Amino acid sequence: MTRSARRRWTRELTSEVDGIAVGSSGPVLLHGYDPPAGGRWIDDAIPGKLAALDRNNGEILWVSPCEVGYGRGFGAGFGPENDVIVVGPSNNGHRIVRMSLANGELLAAAGIPAFDEALVSPDLVVLLSAGQVLAIDTKKLEKRWNHAREAERYHHLGRNQNRVFVVASNRQTKRQGVFSLDVKSGKVERWLVQPNQRVIHDIAVDKHGLTLSCSDLEELLPREALIEFLVQRGDDIKKKSQLALVCIAPDAGSNDAPLWYELLDQPASEEFPEISITADSGKLYVVRGALLEVRDGLTGRPLDEWAVPGLDERVGWSVAEGAGLLAEETRVSIFELPA
């Protein structure tokens, strides 16, 4: 039976929220802006501000202007020295900034290339654009490594402790796969999924595994697993065109069988399926509209399901240590996810 998720707190805001971050401890971070009357701006990048809220009760700890605004690419998270890292566009090109976690004071800033997706970790910020994957040191705000190949286009990022996982496509065939990079050097380790998928819609990573939502399950399975799948499927031909969840071990090779897989009641032909996934603390969270399903990340076994008010109208959504942070346009909430 689907239950309503318990809300720990909610806060109405006067500003528009366009980015969020939450870690295993410490405050919740909100990035936002104040829209002008009529919604017209002089510059392409909208001036931003950053706020820290108490994760237990939603009390605003501080609000500070932020060099990074709203536009193409955004990311935020916690640095290694009681600081906050924010990346995104500004009126002078894309920037990375360090701010004090205690009061929002600006500590340092540097220019960076434009990007589409970012992963902010205490040691490293990994940026992804169509043409490259770039890692930046969070202390020095300097490039540590980058990966770029003319034959590849890059789509999504994931990371566990030692590896960065990249969803990439072959520019000629347009087919997508997944490979891993060493987080320290940026060197390619292996292809976990050969570029044979029409599209990989989403990726969720933790220490237990790498979960994908993809469209071509039969192309992904090695021979023995494929035979088992075809036998179990029987005469249900429709399943061939359904979206699938597939979990792969972080050190798997392209010929290794998945840890688990499941076909979903969702057509694989949809370019933007109404489903998203995220992983945290050994659990996989599957979002469909306002419904949130939690599964055991290692086995795929369903654990619980909740209705989360506002989840279908989210601006941002993140999970850390059993707390679900939900941002709508001018409201932010923390929900308890105790599965």
N, C-alpha and C positions, 0 to 999 in steps of 0.2 A: 504494500500500500504506500502510495506517495504521501509524504508528510511535508509540511511547510518548514523550511529551515528557520532555526531560531536566530533572531537578530540580536547581536550583542549591543550595538548602538547604531544610530543613523544621525547624520548632520546635514541640514540644509545650508547651502552656500549662496553667496551673492555673485560669485564668479563662475564662469564656465570651466569645467574640468576637462582636460585633454590628455592627461597622463597620470599614472599611478605607479607606486612601488611599495612592496612590503617584504620584509625579511623574516627570518626565524625569531628575531627579537628586535626590540627598539621600536621607534615610531613608524607610523604610516606616512608616506610621502605623497603629496598631491601637487601636480603641476596644472596651472590654469591661467586664465586671462580674463580681462574685463572687456566685453565687446562694446564698441562705440554705438551711439544712436545711428540707426540706419545700416549698421554692419559694414561700413566702408572704411578701408585702411589706406594709408599712404604707401606703406611698404608691404612686400609679399610676406615677410615674417612678422607674426603678431607678437608684440611684447608680452613676456610671460612673467610669472611669479611662482615661487615654490613655497609650500606650506608643510609643516610637520605636525601630525596629530597623534595624540596618545592612543596607542593601539587598544587599550582597555576600555576607555570611555569616550573617545572622540574629541577630547579637549584640544583646542588649538594651542600648540606650544610656541610656534612662531610662524611668521609669514615674511618672505623677503623677495625683492625683485630678483629676477633671474636673467642672466645674459642670453639664455636659450629660450626661444619662443616656439610657437606652434607652426607647423608646416610639414614638409616632406621629411620623414624620419624623426624618431624621438626615442629616447631611452633614459631611464633613471635607476639608481640603485645606491648601494652603500659601499664606500671605499674602505681602505685598510686602516685608516688613522682617525677614527671618529669623524669621518667626513662623508659627504654626499657627492655622487658623480651624476652629472646630467649631460646628455648629448642631444644635439638637434640643431635646427636652423637659427640664425640670428640675422640682424640687418647687415652684418659683415661676413656673410657666408656661414657655413656650419661650424659649430664650436663644441669643444668639450670643456666643462667647468667643474671645479671642485669647490664645494661650499661646506662650511662648518655644520656638523650635525647638531651642535649645541644651540646655535642661534641664527644660522643661515648666512653668516658672513661669507662673502666671496673670497676664496683663497688663491685660486689660480685659474687661468683660462688659456686655451690654445685652439688654433684653427685645425679643422679636420675636413676630409672630403665629404661630399654629400652621400647619404646612405638611405636605405629603405627599411632596414631592420637592425636592432641592436640588442646585445646581451651584456648587461652590466654586472660584473662580479667584483669582489674586493680586490683581486689582483690584476684584472684585465677587463677591458671593454672590447668586445668583438662586434665589428660593424659589417653589414652585408649590403652590397649593391649588386646590380645586375652583372657588373664586370669584375668584382673582386671581393675577397674576404680580408678584412684588415683588423689587426689586434693592436691596441694601444695600452701602454702601461699606465695604471691609475695613479701612481705616485709622480712620475716624471711627465705625464701627459705626452709621451712620445711613442712613435711607432715601434712595436716590437717585432712584428712580422706581417707579411701579407701573402695571400695566395691568389693567383690570377692565371688563367689559361685561355687562350683565344678561342678554343673549341667549346668552352663551357659558359653557361649562364647560370647565375645563382639565385635561389628563390627563398629558402628558409634556413634558420639556424637553430641548433640545440647544443647543450653542453652538459656533460657530467664533470667530475673533478679533473680528469686527465685528458679528455678529448673534446674537440669541437666537431659537431656533426653538421654537414652541409647538404641540403637538397639542391641538386644541380641538374641541368639538362644539357644534352648535346645540341649545339646550335644547328646542326644539319638535320638530325632526326627529330628534334624537339621532344624527345623522350627523357623522362626524369629518373634519377636514382639518388642514392645517398652514399657519401664517403665520409671518412673521419680524418681529422687533422690532429697532430700532437699539439697540445695546448701551449707548450713551452717554445717549440720551434716553428710551428706552422707547417711541418712536413706532412705530406699525405701518408696515411697508414694503410688504408684498404678501402675498397668499395664494399659496403654492407649490402646494398641493393644496386644491382646493375641498372644502367639507364634504359629501362624497358617499360616504365610506367607512363601512361598518358599524362597523368597529373598526380602529384602528391599534395594533398590539400593542406595538411597540417602535420606538425611534428611535436612530440612531447618526450622529454628526456629526464631521467633521474639515474641514480647509480645502478638500479636493477635492470633497466632496459630502455630501448628506444621504440616508441610507439608511433606508428604512422596511420593516417587515414588516407587510403589510396584507392585507385580505381581498377587495377588489374591484378587481382589476387593470384590468378592462375599463372601469370608471368613471373610472379615473385617466388612461388613455392618451388623448392628442388623436387626432383623426380619422385622420390618415395612419398613425400608429403603431398604432392599433387595427386598421385594415384589414390591416396587415402581420402583426400578431399573429394575427388570425383566419385568414389564409391559411396561416400556418405551423402553426397548431394543427390544421388539417384536421378529422378526425372525432373527435378526442379530447375529448369533451364534459366528461369528468371534470375537466379542468384548470380549468374555470370555478369550481370549488368548492375550489381549492387555495390555500394560503397563498402569497404572493409576496414576494420581495425587490425593491424598486424604489429606484434611486439617482437623485437629482435634483441638478442644479447648485445651489449656494447662492444664486445670484441669478436662478434660473429663475422664470418666471411660470407661472400655472396652465394655460396652453395650450401650454407648451413640452414637447417630448418628453423622457423620462427619458434619463439617460446610459446606463443599462442596466437590465434587469429580468430576473427569472427566477422561474418557478414552482417551488415546493418540493414534495417528497413529504410534505405535511402538510395535513390537512383544514383549510380556512378556517373551518369551522363550530365548531371548538373555541374556547371562550372564552379559555382559557389554554394556548396551544400550547407544547409542550416545546422551545422554541427562543428564544434571546436573541442580541442582536447588540451589538457595540461596535466603535468605530473608533479607530485610532491610527496616526500616521505614514504615512498613505496606504494602510493596510491595513484590511480589514474582517474581524472575527473573529466567526464564527458558532458558537454553542454549542448542541449537541444532546446532552443527557445528559452522558456523560463524554467525548464527542468534540468536538474543537475544529478547525474548518476555517478556514483563512485564505485570503482572496481579495485580489486587487488592487482597491483601493477605487474606482479610476477606471473600470475596465472590467468588474469582476465576475469576472475570470478566476481559477479556482482555482489556488492556489500550493502548498498543503501541507495535511496533515491529521494531527492527533495524538490519541492517547488520553491524557487527563489524569486520573490517579487522584484521586478525591475531587471532581471537578468536578460530578458529578451530585448531590452532597450539600453543595454550597457554601452558606455563609452570605453570602459576598461574593466578587466576582471583578472584577479590573481589569487593564488592560494599559497599559504605558508603555514606549516605546523598546525593544521586544523582550523585555520581562520581564513574565510573567504572574503576578500576585499572587492567590493562592487562600487563602481563609479557610474552614475548616470550624469546627465548634463549639468545639473547644479545640486547634486546630492551624492553623498558617499556613505556606505554602510559596511559594517563588519558582521558576517554571519558565522555561527558556530557550525563546524562540519566534523562531528565527533565519531565518524565511522571507524 
